[in-house]
Amino acid sequence: MSPKESWFPGHLHALSEDECFELLASKSVGRVGFTDGRGPVVLPVTYVVHDGVVLFRTAPGNSLARHLGSGPAAFESDEADDYTQSGWSVLVRGPVTFVPGTSPDDEGPVPWPDNTRTLLVRITPETITGRRLLPG
Amino acid sequence: MSPKESWFPGHLHALSEDECFELLASKSVGRVGFTDGRGPVVLPVTYVVHDGVVLFRTAPGNSLARHLGSGPAAFESDEADDYTQSGWSVLVRGPVTFVPGTSPDDEGPVPWPDNTRTLLVRITPETITGRRLLPG
């Protein structure tokens, strides 16, 4: 179905914080938004939600790790259904903390790529907002 | 399957520009990364790739439109398979242009939400990079 064939545009509804956390916890891949010297960057990571914070791993010293520490970050997760043209998205905004003393054997998110991603990163939501798009 | 049960971590491979454009064109929902006064923001949009640029629509005057004009943006699309823990992602970085004189009846991406999204936005890739994660 081409998007042109959607006769009934959908309607956006704001999600409550509880709904945002519930949907966020239902997915395993999300996207981190940060800024490097050139501007905004968006990269996917596997993650978990634990005690109200977002946890993911990256490799120490890579671009994500080098630039995340210097300011707030965004974290986005979503789900979209092409057929019904509906879905939801959740956006977390807040400060980034590197969690010390963790190893890949600890609890927490396990990255899908190989095991160089030993740095555990926490994004603490200052705000969490989300929208659901209902089919038209 | 819990991520803990993946015994064979996958391997990341860089994608060529041609592969990036091909994969980017295969999806209809991606995510715009930009910066507002508080920091990075990541929001999903429906999009098309046309003549090597990314096109999407938003509503004139909303947060996306107000903040996109002031600098470079990021655009991300991805696909992930939870079962095989594999997938790909593509990241476009470049300047943003608002395309004048367009109406919802023109060619271009048709947003899934209702028809207030009359502003056509173009992101011209300065760089396009991508990675494929092969199953372990």
Chai-1 contact restraints between the chains, C-beta under 6 A:
chainA,res_idxA,chainB,res_idxB,connection_type,confidence,min_distance_angstrom,max_distance_angstrom,comment,restraint_id
A,P3,B,V110,contact,1.0,0.0,6.0,A-B,restraint_1
A,K4,B,V110,contact,1.0,0.0,6.0,A-B,restraint_2
A,P9,B,D114,contact,1.0,0.0,6.0,A-B,restraint_3
A,P9,B,N115,contact,1.0,0.0,6.0,A-B,restraint_4
A,G10,B,W112,contact,1.0,0.0,6.0,A-B,restraint_5
A,G10,B,P113,contact,1.0,0.0,6.0,A-B,restraint_6
A,L12,B,P113,contact,1.0,0.0,6.0,A-B,restraint_7
A,S28,B,D82,contact,1.0,0.0,6.0,A-B,restraint_8
A,V29,B,A80,contact,1.0,0.0,6.0,A-B,restraint_9
A,R31,B,V42,contact,1.0,0.0,6.0,A-B,restraint_10
A,G33,B,G33,contact,1.0,0.0,6.0,A-B,restraint_11
A,G33,B,P40,contact,1.0,0.0,6.0,A-B,restraint_12
A,G33,B,V42,contact,1.0,0.0,6.0,A-B,restraint_13
A,F34,B,P40,contact,1.0,0.0,6.0,A-B,restraint_14
A,T35,B,T35,contact,1.0,0.0,6.0,A-B,restraint_15
A,T35,B,P40,contact,1.0,0.0,6.0,A-B,restraint_16
A,G39,B,G71,contact,1.0,0.0,6.0,A-B,restraint_17
A,G39,B,P72,contact,1.0,0.0,6.0,A-B,restraint_18
A,P40,B,G33,contact,1.0,0.0,6.0,A-B,restraint_19
A,P40,B,F34,contact,1.0,0.0,6.0,A-B,restraint_20
A,P40,B,T35,contact,1.0,0.0,6.0,A-B,restraint_21
A,P40,B,P40,contact,1.0,0.0,6.0,A-B,restraint_22
A,P40,B,A74,contact,1.0,0.0,6.0,A-B,restraint_23
A,V41,B,A74,contact,1.0,0.0,6.0,A-B,restraint_24
A,V42,B,R31,contact,1.0,0.0,6.0,A-B,restraint_25
A,V42,B,G33,contact,1.0,0.0,6.0,A-B,restraint_26
A,V42,B,V42,contact,1.0,0.0,6.0,A-B,restraint_27
A,V42,B,A74,contact,1.0,0.0,6.0,A-B,restraint_28
A,V42,B,E76,contact,1.0,0.0,6.0,A-B,restraint_29
A,P44,B,D78,contact,1.0,0.0,6.0,A-B,restraint_30
A,P44,B,S89,contact,1.0,0.0,6.0,A-B,restraint_31
A,G71,B,G39,contact,1.0,0.0,6.0,A-B,restraint_32
A,P72,B,G39,contact,1.0,0.0,6.0,A-B,restraint_33
A,A74,B,P40,contact,1.0,0.0,6.0,A-B,restraint_34
A,A74,B,V41,contact,1.0,0.0,6.0,A-B,restraint_35
A,A74,B,V42,contact,1.0,0.0,6.0,A-B,restraint_36
A,E76,B,V42,contact,1.0,0.0,6.0,A-B,restraint_37
A,D78,B,P44,contact,1.0,0.0,6.0,A-B,restraint_38
A,A80,B,V29,contact,1.0,0.0,6.0,A-B,restraint_39
A,D82,B,S28,contact,1.0,0.0,6.0,A-B,restraint_40
A,Q85,B,W112,contact,1.0,0.0,6.0,A-B,restraint_41
A,S89,B,P44,contact,1.0,0.0,6.0,A-B,restraint_42
A,V110,B,P3,contact,1.0,0.0,6.0,A-B,restraint_43
A,V110,B,K4,contact,1.0,0.0,6.0,A-B,restraint_44
A,W112,B,G10,contact,1.0,0.0,6.0,A-B,restraint_45
A,W112,B,Q85,contact,1.0,0.0,6.0,A-B,restraint_46
A,W112,B,L133,contact,1.0,0.0,6.0,A-B,restraint_47
A,P113,B,G10,contact,1.0,0.0,6.0,A-B,restraint_48
A,P113,B,L12,contact,1.0,0.0,6.0,A-B,restraint_49
A,P113,B,L133,contact,1.0,0.0,6.0,A-B,restraint_50
A,D114,B,P9,contact,1.0,0.0,6.0,A-B,restraint_51
A,N115,B,P9,contact,1.0,0.0,6.0,A-B,restraint_52
A,L133,B,W112,contact,1.0,0.0,6.0,A-B,restraint_53
A,L133,B,P113,contact,1.0,0.0,6.0,A-B,restraint_54
